[in-house]
C-alpha cells in the first residue's frame, strides 16, 4: 500500500504542466499531507521506517532523494519518534 502511494506521488511530482494541471497536483499532495497528519505517532514511525527501507533499496538516485525527503516534506517528522 505504501509503495503504491509513493509511486503515485512520485508520478505527480514528476509531471509537467501538460501531463497534469498544477492545481490538481497541489490538491492531491495537500490531501496526502492531511491524511498522514492524522496518523498516530506509532503509525508515523512505521511509515518513516518503511520509507527509509525503500530509499536504501532504491537504485534511481532521483527517486531515492524523493524517498529520503518524503518524511519531512509530508510532515511525518513532526511527531515521529
N, C-alpha and C positions, 0 to 999 in steps of 0.2 A: 504494500500500500504506500509506504513512504517513497519507495523508488518511483512509483507511478506519479506521485505528486511532484517529486523533484524533477522527473522527466518533463512533465507539463510546464512547470515553472521555468525550467532551463530553455524550453522551446520558446515560451513567451518572452523571456529575457532576450533571446537572440533574434526575435522577429524585427523586421524593419517595417516602416510605415505602410508599405504595400501589402505586407502579409497580415498585419493586424493593426486595427485602429489603436493608437497610443492611449486614448481614453479608456478603451475596453481593457487593454493590458493593465493599466493602473488599477482599474476596478478589481480585476482578478487578483492582482498582487496584494492589494489592500484587504480583500476578502480573506485571503490565506493568512495574512498578518493578524487579522481579527480572530480567526479560528485558532491559531496557535497561541494567541494570548489567553485563550480560555483553557488551555491545558494545565493540569496540576503540575506542581514542581517536579514530582517524580516522572510524569509523562514528558515534561520538557527535557529532563536529564537523559531519559532514554532516547528521545529524538536526537539530541545533540550527540550522544554516543554513537548512534546509528549513522548520523551524517559524517562523523569522524571516520568511522569504519569504511563508509562508502568513498570518502575522499582519499583514504590511504590506498584503496584498491583501484582508484581511477587512473587510467593511463593518459587521458586527454588533459593537458595542463590547464586549459581554459575552464573545463568542467570541474577539475579539481579545485581551482580557485573559487568557482561558484559555490561548490560544496563547503569549502572552508569558510567562506563568508556568509553562508546561509544562516547560521545561528544568530549572528549579530544583526544581519540585515532584516531578519524577521522577528527580532525581539525575543529570541529564545534564551538569551543570556541574562536577562533582567532578573529572573527569579531562579535560574537554574543553579544547581549545586548547593 
